[in-house]
C-alpha cells in the first residue's frame, strides 16, 4: 500500500513547496523507493491553460495532454517520472465534475455540500492510479489560512484518518524571517502557522523552515517545543546557489531521514546521490560561459518560461559551461529606430520561444532574420518555428505578405489553424471558434525525421515523440517554396500532413520545432536539442 506525504505551506507563498516536494521525492527515489508527486491547486480555473503567464507562470503539458501547474515540471525534472493528467487537480475541476454529476442526478436528490461531496472528490483524486508506488507526495497549493484551500486541508485530515496515521505524514513549510534591526530570526510566524493548521485538524510531523540565516539550535528547540514536533524534525532550509543543489542540501539537513522515521521506517543506508553531486559540480565549476538571447513576449516574468530556462541550464550541464540568459522583449525590435544589431550581435545564440497572439511577432521575425543572415545559432520553439517559416517566406521565398491567420486574414497564410488531425487515438477535430481551453493539439505526438537531416543526427534516430501545445500549424502548401529557399522540412507527423521540424542545413545551427522539447529535459538527461544548441553556442563563442 502506498504511503502518503502531505505538503502544506504557511506564513507566505512562494517559499518553494514544489521544489521541496520534488527534492524529497528525489531523495526517496535515491533510496530505492517508487514515488509520484501530485499538486492540488485551490483556484477556480479548471486548469491553467487559459491563464495569463503573468498570472500563473508557464503551463506545463504532460504526455497525455493535460495543461498543468508549473510545479509538475519540477517534479519531472527531479525524479524523471512522467507526470499525468491525474497528477494535478484544481478546485475548478473538482467543482465542475460535481456540478455535472448533480445535473445528471447522480446524487439522487441529495443536498450537495463541501463535506462530504467536495472532500470525497478530492480524496478520490488523491487515491487514483497509485498502484505499485511506495510514496505519493501531495502538495497543497496556497498558504494555510486561505479560504480557498480549506476543502483540501479538510480532505487530507480525513485521509489521515481513513488510511491510518502510520500511512500518512504531514510536512509543513514555513518562513522564519530575519529582522535585521534586531539581528534575530523570529519563530512566531511559524508558531502561528502551525497553530492554524493544527486547528484544522492536521498536526505536522515535520517542519521545514525557510530562512536567510542558519537556524540556531536554540531556535530549533523553541520551534519544536511550541509546535509539538521532535527537535530533529525541524529542518532548516537556506537559499541554495542553484535549485539542483537543493536535494543535497535537504539530505544534509536530514529531511528524508526524518520523513521516513515519521512513518516508523528506520533508514538502513545512505541514498545514492552521485548524479546530484555530479550536476552540482558541473554547475559550480563550468569550463566556459555562453550567452543565449531569448526573444519573447513574457520576459518580465521568467516563470513564464520556467522549463525553457531549466532546459538551457541542462544544455550547459551537458557541455560543462555556464549558460547566461539575456531576456529580450520582442517588441523592442518593432520600432523603426531600434538597433537590433546592438542587442543581438554580442549573443552566442538566439532562441524564440512559444507564445500566442500578434504582439511582438514582428520583433521575433526580425530576430530570425538577424540570426539567419549573421549565421548565429537559432532555435525556434513552437511559435518560434512558425516565425522562422514566415521570415523565410518573406525574405527568401519572395512572399512579402506571408503571415499567420492567428493575426487576422492574410493573402499568404504560411501559418494557419487546422480543424482536424490524426492522433494515436484516431481523428481529432475542433472548431476554429471553439472554447480556448482544450482546443489545441496537446500532449505527446510522434514525428518521423529525414534520415539525412541535422535533427536526426542530433536525436540519433528517425522516430521521436514530443509534447505539443498550439492551435496553428505551418501550411504544407508552402513547403516547396520554403524548401527552395533552403528551409527544409526535416520532421513530419507520421501521416506526413503536419510539419514538426524545419532546419537550414547550410547554416551553422538553425532548427525550428513545432513542439516543446523543454518539457522533457532533465538535469541528468538534457534534451538532445538543447545539448546540441548549447554546443553550437560554445562554438560560436570562439568565433566572436
C-alpha positions as CSV (number, residue, x, y, z in Angstrom):
1,X,0.0,0.0,0.0
2,X,1.3,3.4,-0.9
3,X,2.1,5.8,1.9
4,X,1.1,9.5,1.6
5,X,3.1,12.6,2.3
6,X,1.0,15.8,2.5
7,X,2.9,19.0,2.0
8,X,1.5,22.4,3.1
9,X,2.9,25.9,3.3
10,X,2.4,28.7,5.7
11,X,3.2,32.4,6.6
12,X,3.7,33.5,2.9
13,X,3.5,32.0,-0.6
14,X,6.5,31.3,-2.9
15,X,8.6,29.6,-0.3
16,X,9.4,26.7,-2.6
17,X,6.9,23.9,-1.7
18,X,7.2,22.5,-5.2
19,X,11.0,22.3,-5.1
20,X,10.9,20.8,-1.6
21,X,8.4,18.2,-2.7
22,X,10.5,17.4,-5.8
23,X,13.7,17.2,-3.7
24,X,12.1,15.0,-1.1
25,X,10.8,12.7,-3.9
26,X,14.3,12.6,-5.5
27,X,15.8,11.6,-2.1
28,X,13.3,8.9,-1.5
29,X,13.8,7.7,-5.1
30,X,17.6,7.6,-4.5
31,X,16.9,5.2,-1.6
32,X,15.2,2.8,-4.0
33,X,11.5,3.8,-3.4
34,X,8.9,4.3,-6.1
35,X,7.4,7.8,-6.0
36,X,4.8,10.0,-7.6
37,X,4.1,13.7,-6.8
38,X,0.7,15.4,-7.1
39,X,-0.4,19.0,-6.9
40,X,-3.7,20.3,-5.5
41,X,-4.5,23.8,-6.8
42,X,-7.2,25.8,-5.0
43,X,-8.0,28.3,-7.7
44,X,-11.3,28.0,-9.6
45,X,-9.9,27.8,-13.1
46,X,-10.4,24.3,-14.5
47,X,-6.7,24.3,-15.5
48,X,-4.1,27.0,-16.0
49,X,-4.4,26.7,-19.8
50,X,-6.3,29.9,-20.3
51,X,-4.5,31.9,-17.6
52,X,-2.0,34.7,-18.5
53,X,1.6,33.7,-17.9
54,X,1.9,36.8,-15.8
55,X,-0.8,35.4,-13.5
56,X,0.4,31.9,-13.2
57,X,3.8,31.4,-15.0
58,X,4.3,28.6,-17.5
59,X,1.7,26.0,-18.4
60,X,3.3,22.6,-18.1
61,X,2.0,19.9,-20.5
62,X,2.0,16.2,-19.9
63,X,2.3,13.3,-22.4
64,X,-1.5,12.7,-22.0
65,X,-2.3,16.3,-22.9
66,X,-3.0,17.8,-19.5
67,X,-2.3,21.6,-19.1
68,X,-1.0,21.7,-15.5
69,X,0.8,23.7,-12.9
70,X,4.5,24.5,-13.5
71,X,5.4,22.6,-10.3
72,X,4.8,19.4,-12.2
73,X,7.8,20.4,-14.3
74,X,9.9,20.4,-11.2
75,X,8.5,17.0,-10.3
76,X,9.5,15.5,-13.6
77,X,12.9,17.2,-13.8
78,X,13.9,16.0,-10.3
79,X,12.5,12.4,-10.5
80,X,12.3,11.5,-14.2
81,X,8.8,10.2,-13.5
82,X,6.5,11.4,-16.3
83,X,3.5,13.4,-14.9
84,X,-0.1,12.6,-15.9
85,X,-3.5,14.2,-16.1
86,X,-4.2,12.6,-12.7
87,X,-1.3,14.4,-11.0
88,X,-2.9,17.9,-11.0
89,X,-6.3,19.0,-9.9
90,X,-7.9,22.4,-9.3
91,X,-10.9,23.5,-7.3
92,X,-12.4,24.4,-10.7
93,X,-12.1,20.9,-12.0
94,X,-13.5,19.4,-8.8
95,X,-16.5,21.7,-8.8
96,X,-17.0,21.2,-12.5
97,X,-17.2,17.4,-12.0
98,X,-19.5,17.7,-9.0
99,X,-21.9,20.1,-10.8
100,X,-22.0,17.9,-13.9
101,X,-22.9,14.9,-11.6
102,X,-25.6,16.9,-9.8
103,X,-27.2,17.9,-13.2
104,X,-27.2,14.3,-14.2
105,X,-28.9,13.3,-11.0
106,X,-26.1,11.2,-9.8
107,X,-26.6,12.3,-6.2
108,X,-30.2,11.1,-6.2
109,X,-31.6,14.4,-5.0
110,X,-29.3,14.8,-2.0
111,X,-28.1,18.2,-1.0
112,X,-24.6,18.7,-2.5
113,X,-22.2,20.0,0.1
114,X,-18.5,20.7,0.6
115,X,-18.4,17.9,3.1
116,X,-18.7,15.1,2.0
117,X,-19.1,15.7,-1.7
118,X,-16.2,18.0,-2.4
119,X,-13.8,16.4,0.0
120,X,-14.8,12.9,-1.3
121,X,-13.9,14.1,-4.8
122,X,-10.5,15.4,-3.6
123,X,-9.8,12.1,-1.8
124,X,-10.7,10.1,-4.9
125,X,-8.3,12.2,-6.9
126,X,-5.5,11.6,-4.3
127,X,-6.1,7.8,-4.3
128,X,-6.4,7.2,-8.0
129,X,-3.7,5.4,-10.0
130,X,-1.3,4.7,-7.1
131,X,-0.7,1.0,-7.8
132,X,3.0,-0.1,-7.5
133,X,4.0,3.0,-5.6
134,X,5.8,3.3,-2.3
135,X,5.1,7.0,-1.7
136,X,2.7,9.6,-3.0
137,X,3.6,13.2,-2.3
138,X,0.7,15.6,-2.4
139,X,1.4,19.3,-2.5
140,X,-1.4,21.6,-1.4
141,X,-1.2,24.9,-3.2
142,X,-1.6,28.3,-1.5
143,X,-1.0,29.1,2.1
144,X,-2.6,27.7,5.3
145,X,-5.3,30.1,6.3
146,X,-6.5,30.9,2.8
147,X,-10.3,30.3,2.4
148,X,-10.0,28.6,-0.9
149,X,-7.7,25.9,0.4
150,X,-9.9,24.8,3.3
151,X,-11.6,21.9,1.5
152,X,-8.2,20.4,0.6
153,X,-6.9,20.7,4.1
154,X,-10.1,19.0,5.3
155,X,-9.7,16.3,2.7
156,X,-6.2,15.4,3.9
157,X,-7.4,15.5,7.5
158,X,-9.9,12.9,6.6
159,X,-7.4,10.9,4.6
160,X,-5.1,10.7,7.6
161,X,-7.9,9.0,9.5
162,X,-9.0,6.9,6.6
163,X,-5.6,5.5,5.8
164,X,-4.2,5.3,9.4
165,X,-1.6,7.6,10.9
166,X,1.2,5.1,10.1
167,X,0.5,5.6,6.4
168,X,0.5,9.4,6.2
169,X,2.9,12.1,7.2
170,X,2.4,15.9,7.2
171,X,5.2,18.1,6.2
172,X,4.7,21.9,6.7
173,X,6.9,24.5,5.1
174,X,7.1,27.9,6.8
175,X,9.1,31.1,6.9
176,X,11.4,32.1,9.7
177,X,12.1,35.8,8.9
178,X,15.3,37.6,9.9
179,X,14.8,41.0,11.4
180,X,18.0,42.9,10.6
181,X,17.4,45.7,13.0
182,X,17.1,43.2,15.9
183,X,19.6,40.8,14.5
184,X,17.3,38.0,15.2
185,X,15.4,35.2,13.5
186,X,11.7,35.2,14.5
187,X,9.9,32.0,15.1
188,X,6.5,33.4,16.0
189,X,5.1,33.3,12.4
190,X,5.9,29.6,12.2
191,X,4.2,29.0,15.6
192,X,1.1,30.8,14.4
193,X,1.1,28.9,11.1
194,X,1.3,25.5,12.8
195,X,-1.4,26.5,15.2
196,X,-3.6,27.5,12.3
197,X,-3.0,24.1,10.6
198,X,-3.5,22.1,13.8
199,X,-6.8,24.0,14.4
200,X,-7.9,22.5,11.1
201,X,-7.1,19.0,12.4
202,X,-3.7,18.5,10.8
203,X,-0.7,18.3,13.1
204,X,2.6,18.5,11.2
205,X,5.1,15.7,11.7
206,X,8.0,17.5,10.0
207,X,8.6,21.3,9.8
208,X,10.8,22.8,7.1
209,X,11.8,26.3,8.0
210,X,13.0,28.7,5.2
211,X,15.3,31.4,6.4
212,X,18.0,33.7,5.2
213,X,20.3,32.9,8.2
214,X,21.2,29.5,9.6
215,X,18.7,28.3,12.2
216,X,20.4,28.2,15.6
217,X,19.9,25.1,17.8
218,X,18.1,27.2,20.4
219,X,15.5,28.4,17.8
220,X,15.1,24.8,16.5
221,X,14.4,23.7,20.1
222,X,11.9,26.6,20.6
223,X,10.0,25.8,17.4
224,X,9.9,22.1,18.3
225,X,8.5,22.9,21.8
226,X,5.8,25.3,20.7
227,X,4.8,23.4,17.5
228,X,4.7,19.9,19.1
229,X,7.3,18.2,16.9
230,X,10.6,16.5,17.5
231,X,13.6,18.8,17.5
232,X,15.2,16.6,14.9
233,X,12.1,17.1,12.7
234,X,12.7,20.8,12.5
235,X,14.6,21.1,9.2
236,X,16.5,24.3,8.2
237,X,16.1,25.4,4.6
238,X,18.5,28.1,3.4
239,X,18.7,29.6,0.0
240,X,20.7,27.4,-2.4
241,X,23.0,28.6,-5.3
242,X,21.0,26.6,-7.8
243,X,17.8,24.6,-7.5
244,X,19.8,21.4,-8.3
245,X,21.7,21.8,-5.1
246,X,18.5,21.6,-3.1
247,X,18.2,17.8,-2.8
248,X,21.8,17.5,-1.4
249,X,21.1,20.4,0.9
250,X,17.9,18.8,2.3
251,X,19.6,15.5,2.7
252,X,22.4,17.2,4.7
253,X,19.7,18.6,7.0
254,X,18.1,15.2,7.4
255,X,14.8,15.8,5.7
256,X,14.4,12.4,4.0
257,X,15.5,10.5,7.2
258,X,13.0,12.4,9.4
259,X,10.2,11.7,7.0
260,X,11.0,8.0,7.0
261,X,11.2,8.0,10.8
262,X,7.8,9.7,10.9
263,X,6.5,6.6,9.1
264,X,8.3,4.4,11.5
265,X,10.9,3.4,8.9
266,X,14.5,3.4,10.1
267,X,16.8,4.4,7.2
268,X,19.1,1.4,6.5
269,X,21.7,3.1,4.2
270,X,22.5,6.4,2.6
271,X,20.8,7.2,-0.7
272,X,22.8,7.2,-3.9
273,X,23.1,10.9,-4.7
274,X,26.1,10.6,-7.1
275,X,24.2,12.1,-10.0
276,X,23.2,15.1,-8.0
277,X,26.7,15.6,-6.8
278,X,27.9,15.5,-10.4
279,X,25.3,18.0,-11.5
280,X,26.2,20.3,-8.7
281,X,29.9,20.0,-9.6
282,X,29.3,20.9,-13.2
283,X,27.2,23.9,-12.3
284,X,29.8,25.1,-9.7
285,X,32.9,24.5,-11.9
286,X,32.0,25.4,-15.5
287,X,34.7,25.4,-18.2
288,X,33.3,28.4,-20.0
289,X,30.2,30.6,-20.5
290,X,27.8,31.3,-23.3
291,X,25.1,34.0,-23.7
292,X,21.8,33.0,-25.1
293,X,19.3,35.6,-26.1
294,X,15.6,34.6,-25.6
295,X,13.4,36.9,-27.6
296,X,9.9,36.6,-26.2
297,X,6.8,38.5,-25.1
298,X,6.6,37.4,-21.4
299,X,10.2,38.2,-20.5
300,X,9.1,40.3,-17.5
301,X,8.2,37.1,-15.6
302,X,10.9,34.4,-16.0
303,X,8.5,31.8,-14.6
304,X,6.6,32.1,-17.8
305,X,9.5,30.3,-19.4
306,X,10.4,28.1,-16.4
307,X,11.0,24.8,-18.3
308,X,12.8,26.7,-21.1
309,X,15.2,28.3,-18.6
310,X,15.9,25.0,-17.0
311,X,16.4,23.2,-20.3
312,X,19.0,25.8,-21.3
313,X,20.8,25.1,-18.0
314,X,20.7,21.4,-18.7
315,X,22.3,22.1,-22.1
316,X,25.0,23.9,-20.2
317,X,25.4,20.9,-17.9
318,X,25.8,18.6,-20.9
319,X,28.6,20.9,-22.3
320,X,30.2,21.8,-19.0
321,X,29.5,25.5,-19.5
322,X,27.5,28.2,-17.7
323,X,24.5,29.5,-19.6
324,X,23.8,33.2,-19.2
325,X,20.3,34.1,-20.5
326,X,19.5,37.5,-21.9
327,X,15.7,38.0,-21.7
328,X,14.8,40.4,-24.6
329,X,11.3,41.9,-25.2
330,X,10.5,41.2,-28.8
331,X,8.6,44.5,-29.1
332,X,11.9,46.3,-28.7
333,X,12.6,45.4,-32.3
334,X,9.3,46.6,-33.8
335,X,10.3,50.3,-33.6
336,X,11.8,51.8,-36.8
337,X,14.7,53.2,-34.9
338,X,15.5,50.1,-32.9
339,X,19.2,48.9,-33.1
340,X,18.7,45.2,-33.4
341,X,22.4,44.6,-34.1
342,X,23.5,46.2,-30.9
343,X,21.3,43.8,-28.8
344,X,21.8,40.6,-30.8
345,X,25.3,40.7,-32.2
346,X,27.1,40.0,-28.9
347,X,25.0,36.9,-28.3
348,X,26.3,33.4,-28.9
349,X,22.8,32.0,-29.9
350,X,19.2,33.2,-30.3
351,X,16.1,31.4,-29.2
352,X,12.5,32.4,-29.9
353,X,10.1,30.5,-27.6
354,X,6.4,29.6,-27.8
355,X,3.7,32.3,-27.5
356,X,0.2,33.2,-28.6
357,X,-1.0,36.4,-30.3
358,X,0.4,39.0,-32.7
359,X,2.1,41.2,-30.1
360,X,5.8,41.0,-30.6
361,X,5.6,38.8,-33.7
362,X,7.4,41.3,-36.0
363,X,10.2,41.6,-33.5
364,X,10.6,37.9,-33.4
365,X,10.6,37.7,-37.2
366,X,13.3,40.4,-37.2
367,X,15.3,38.3,-34.8
368,X,15.0,35.2,-37.0
369,X,16.3,37.2,-40.0
370,X,19.2,38.5,-38.0
371,X,20.2,35.0,-36.9
372,X,19.9,33.6,-40.4
373,X,21.8,36.4,-42.1
374,X,24.6,36.7,-39.5
375,X,24.8,32.9,-39.1
376,X,24.2,32.9,-35.4
377,X,22.8,29.6,-34.0
378,X,19.0,29.9,-33.9
379,X,16.4,27.7,-32.1
380,X,12.7,28.3,-32.8
381,X,10.2,26.6,-30.5
382,X,6.5,26.3,-31.5
383,X,5.7,30.0,-32.3
384,X,9.4,30.4,-32.9
385,X,9.3,27.8,-35.7
386,X,6.3,29.5,-37.2
387,X,8.1,32.9,-37.3
388,X,11.1,31.2,-38.9
389,X,8.8,29.9,-41.7
390,X,7.2,33.4,-42.1
391,X,10.6,35.0,-42.2
392,X,11.9,32.5,-44.8
393,X,8.7,33.1,-46.9
394,X,9.1,36.9,-46.8
395,X,12.8,37.4,-47.1
396,X,14.0,34.3,-49.1
397,X,11.0,32.9,-51.0
398,X,9.7,36.4,-52.1
399,X,6.3,36.2,-50.4
400,X,6.2,39.6,-48.9
401,X,2.7,39.3,-47.5
402,X,3.4,36.0,-45.7
403,X,1.8,35.8,-42.3
404,X,-0.3,33.7,-39.9
405,X,-4.1,33.6,-39.8
406,X,-3.6,33.9,-36.0
407,X,-3.0,37.6,-36.7
408,X,-6.0,38.0,-38.9
409,X,-6.9,37.5,-42.6
410,X,-3.9,37.2,-44.9
411,X,-3.2,36.6,-48.6
412,X,-0.3,34.3,-47.8
413,X,-1.3,32.0,-44.9
414,X,2.0,30.4,-44.3
415,X,0.7,29.5,-40.8
416,X,-2.9,28.6,-40.3
417,X,-5.3,26.9,-38.0
418,X,-6.3,23.3,-38.6
419,X,-9.6,21.8,-37.6
420,X,-8.8,18.1,-38.0
421,X,-5.7,15.9,-37.4
422,X,-4.7,12.4,-36.6
423,X,-3.5,11.2,-33.2
424,X,-2.8,7.9,-31.6
425,X,-6.5,7.8,-30.5
426,X,-7.7,8.5,-34.0
427,X,-9.0,11.6,-35.8
428,X,-9.2,14.7,-33.6
429,X,-11.5,17.6,-34.6
430,X,-12.0,21.1,-33.3
431,X,-13.8,24.3,-34.3
432,X,-11.9,27.4,-35.2
433,X,-14.2,29.5,-32.9
434,X,-14.4,27.0,-30.1
435,X,-13.5,27.4,-26.4
436,X,-9.9,28.3,-25.8
437,X,-9.5,25.6,-23.1
438,X,-8.8,22.2,-24.5
439,X,-9.0,23.0,-28.3
440,X,-5.3,22.8,-29.0
441,X,-3.1,20.0,-30.2
442,X,-1.9,18.9,-26.8
443,X,0.4,16.3,-25.4
444,X,2.7,13.7,-27.0
445,X,2.7,13.2,-30.7
446,X,5.1,11.2,-32.8
447,X,7.2,12.5,-35.7
448,X,9.3,10.9,-38.4
449,X,12.7,12.6,-39.2
450,X,14.5,12.6,-42.5
451,X,17.4,10.2,-42.1
452,X,19.9,12.6,-43.6
453,X,18.8,15.6,-41.6
454,X,20.6,17.6,-38.9
455,X,18.0,16.7,-36.3
456,X,18.1,13.0,-37.0
457,X,21.9,13.1,-36.2
458,X,21.1,15.1,-33.0
459,X,18.5,12.7,-31.8
460,X,20.3,9.6,-33.1
461,X,17.1,8.2,-34.5
462,X,14.4,8.9,-37.1
463,X,11.3,8.4,-34.9
464,X,10.6,10.6,-31.9
465,X,7.7,11.6,-29.6
466,X,7.4,15.2,-28.2
467,X,4.8,17.3,-26.4
468,X,2.7,19.9,-28.2
469,X,0.7,22.9,-27.1
470,X,-0.6,25.0,-30.1
471,X,-3.6,25.8,-32.3
472,X,-1.9,26.9,-35.5
473,X,0.3,24.8,-37.9
474,X,2.7,25.6,-40.7
475,X,0.9,25.3,-44.0
476,X,2.4,22.5,-46.1
477,X,1.1,24.2,-49.3
478,X,4.1,26.5,-49.0
479,X,6.6,23.6,-48.4
480,X,8.1,23.6,-51.9
481,X,8.7,27.4,-52.0
482,X,10.2,27.4,-48.5
483,X,12.5,24.4,-49.2
484,X,13.6,26.1,-52.4
485,X,14.8,28.9,-50.1
486,X,16.8,26.5,-48.0
487,X,14.3,25.9,-45.2
488,X,14.0,22.1,-45.2
489,X,11.0,20.3,-43.6
490,X,13.1,17.6,-41.9
491,X,10.4,16.2,-39.5
492,X,6.8,15.5,-40.3
493,X,3.9,13.9,-38.4
494,X,3.6,10.1,-39.1
495,X,0.9,10.7,-41.7
496,X,3.0,13.3,-43.5
497,X,0.4,16.0,-43.0
498,X,1.8,18.3,-40.3
499,X,5.3,19.8,-40.2
500,X,7.1,19.1,-37.0
501,X,10.7,20.3,-37.6
502,X,12.3,22.7,-40.1
503,X,16.0,23.3,-40.4
504,X,18.6,25.1,-42.6
505,X,21.4,22.6,-43.4
506,X,23.6,25.3,-44.8
507,X,23.5,27.3,-41.5
508,X,25.8,26.7,-38.5
509,X,22.7,25.7,-36.4
510,X,19.2,26.6,-37.4
511,X,16.3,24.5,-36.2
512,X,12.6,25.2,-35.6
513,X,10.3,22.7,-33.9
514,X,6.5,22.8,-33.6
515,X,6.7,21.0,-30.2
516,X,8.1,21.9,-26.8
517,X,11.3,19.9,-26.2
518,X,12.0,21.8,-23.0
519,X,9.2,19.9,-21.2
520,X,11.1,16.7,-21.4
521,X,14.6,17.9,-20.5
522,X,16.2,16.9,-17.1
523,X,19.4,17.9,-15.5
524,X,20.6,14.3,-15.5
525,X,19.3,13.7,-19.1
526,X,19.5,17.0,-21.0
527,X,17.3,17.1,-24.1
528,X,19.4,16.4,-27.2
529,X,18.2,19.5,-29.0
530,X,19.3,21.8,-26.1
531,X,22.6,20.0,-25.7
532,X,23.3,20.4,-29.4
533,X,22.1,24.1,-29.4
534,X,24.4,25.0,-26.5
535,X,27.3,23.1,-28.2
536,X,26.7,25.3,-31.2
537,X,26.7,28.4,-28.9
538,X,30.0,27.3,-27.5
539,X,31.4,27.0,-31.0
540,X,30.0,30.5,-31.8
541,X,31.6,31.9,-28.7
542,X,35.0,31.0,-30.0
543,X,34.3,32.9,-33.2
544,X,33.1,36.2,-31.6
